[in-house]
Amino acid sequence: MEGDAVVTRGEDTTWEEKRDLALRDLLVRRGERVIGFDEYLDIVLYNPEWGYYASGNAKIGWEGADFFTNCSLGPIFAEAIGRFVIGVWEAFGRPREFYFCEEGAHDGFFLRDLLSFFRREVEFWDALRVIVFEPWERLRRRQMERLVDFAGKVEWLGGVGEKVDVGVYFCNELLDALPFKLVELRDGGWFERCVEVFEDGGLGWCSRPIGEGLAEFLASYCGVERLGEGYLAAVRPSVREWARGRSGLFERGVILVCDYGYTRSSYYGAGRGKGLVRCYSRHRCDEEPFEKLGSKDITAHVDFTQVAEELEAAGWKIGGFADQYHFLVEVLRGWLLEKDGRVPVGEEAKRMRSLRMLVHPEIMGRSFCYLAAIRNWPRGRAVPGFGVDAEEEKVRNKLELCI
Ligand SMILES: C[S@@+](CC[C@H](N)C(=O)[O-])C[C@H]1O[C@@H](n2cnc3c(N)ncnc32)[C@H](O)[C@@H]1O
């Protein structure tokens, strides 16, 4: 197909430039001059050959990477989630077969740390079944290599599988990576901010009146009256599809979502509306999504009120909502109390340093949140990690859900 390329390349183009040109080529070949920002993201992030995530180009971590996540901070994060999962297993009466499902496992580091932790708990280990939902071949291969010590324990599925009896579904920073649309307020009405694709592969912003589906979505999501002219918002109708797709996961169980974001009034607050589209490459953040296609992450915060509403509509009950500081301290309470009064050394000191970064309010403690959705949860048992953040009225108030 090289010879047919609409967007051409020279002899000495770098790999990064080739990727950029190939994606521009794909965009031009779609044959549509104007596309939604979500459709644009679908290509530049998720084209299997060239897209930033699907092609395996995304580098998460420290040196030479583009950005870091909770999972980059060493085993303490996986151990905290591990304690949560074992707490859920115990709450359900230690069933003989218990599932842990992860989506967005990326390079498998988190899962490796998690399984190393689980392996120490013999009874739980025997009950444990692990499923990774991974649609992209390259990432699946990478995860299999990383988890070679656990071959036979993990099953990979291209999408969500059939309903199983009981378990936990977990995703970290999956929802912020789902494609989103951009809308803006002009002359008192909403317009969709779109991408204009030129014949030579050039890209620019343009806008069009919003379609019916999006109008309905916006009517239920954000009131126009308190927002000013030129206000820009990111909206993710794709969360509905995500929640519906996970509605039939378990007969009994928990969906635990961790991501950075806000509840609705802050998400669509008058103070926001700028700097919504964030691009990450080599630990730098910019707002230029039309540069270096396929070599940077393009993301926006998550509206947790929307996630909770969609999960409720998909048949789940909201079981807890807390920021990272409160969730991690609560779930690691026993571990922290064991350390009380002792100066940690070696590996323990490393874990403590990572934990400080995870929970520090100015670093990651407040910007990341945990939402737990439950189904057939046993009466009288607390959802691990949430404490008072699991009290129904408090959770609903916090999430701005109707009581
Ligand atoms: C920001 S990264 C987070 C990776 C990892 N969970 C972490 O926290 O380090 C987002 C991940 O979500 C994955 N992803 C996005 N959409 C997905 C989908 N529909 N199904 C499965 N994975 C998806 C991407 O491939 C990528 O690995």
The ligand as an ORCA input file, in Angstrom:
! r2SCAN-3c Opt
* xyz 0 1
  C      -3.700      5.176     30.560
  S      -3.438      3.515     30.114
  C      -3.477      2.723     31.711
  C      -2.720      1.418     31.738
  C      -2.637      0.740     33.089
  N      -3.932      0.333     33.565
  C      -1.971      1.653     34.098
  O      -2.684      2.201     34.952
  O      -0.748      1.811     34.027
  C      -4.962      3.064     29.395
  C      -5.021      1.620     28.960
  O      -6.366      1.324     28.593
  C      -6.331      0.467     27.476
  N      -7.635      0.490     26.798
  C      -8.277      1.539     26.266
  N      -9.474      1.171     25.751
  C      -9.592     -0.143     25.991
  C     -10.596     -1.106     25.718
  N     -11.720     -0.764     25.081
  N     -10.396     -2.376     26.121
  C      -9.272     -2.716     26.775
  N      -8.266     -1.857     27.054
  C      -8.427     -0.590     26.658
  C      -5.178      0.987     26.659
  O      -4.689      0.038     25.735
  C      -4.161      1.280     27.761
  O      -3.393      0.140     28.024
*
